[in-house]
């Protein structure tokens, strides 16, 4: 199931011609310069077939919605999902394990028999 964030779009905001290379760069996380350089190289290497594919993709792909991501971190997250969903899931699990470990440390400290901490908490109430 494709969500709007895992779909390939034309990026009109960063486009030079139709926005296909900018869309591919945004989708994969590769710099736009390298995608455009590869497109030029493939155009010469395939005797113009890549140019035909570029034009067709320019008409087939939808335009990127204006506010697809809230910030750059969210964009990087979705690029990671597209590149390697299993690795991203492992990273998320590792983050939750770290958060859980820190919560256990806080709970242990809170319920310990620390008289100074107990006095500070009572003073705050």
Buried (B, 14 or more C-beta within 10 A) or exposed (E): EEEEBEBBBBBEEBBEEBBBBBBBBBBBEBEBEEBBEBBEEBBEEEEEEBBEBBEEBBEEBEEBEEEBBEEEEEBEBBBBBBEEEEEBEEEEEEEEEEEEEEEEEEEEEEEEEEEEEEEEEEEEE
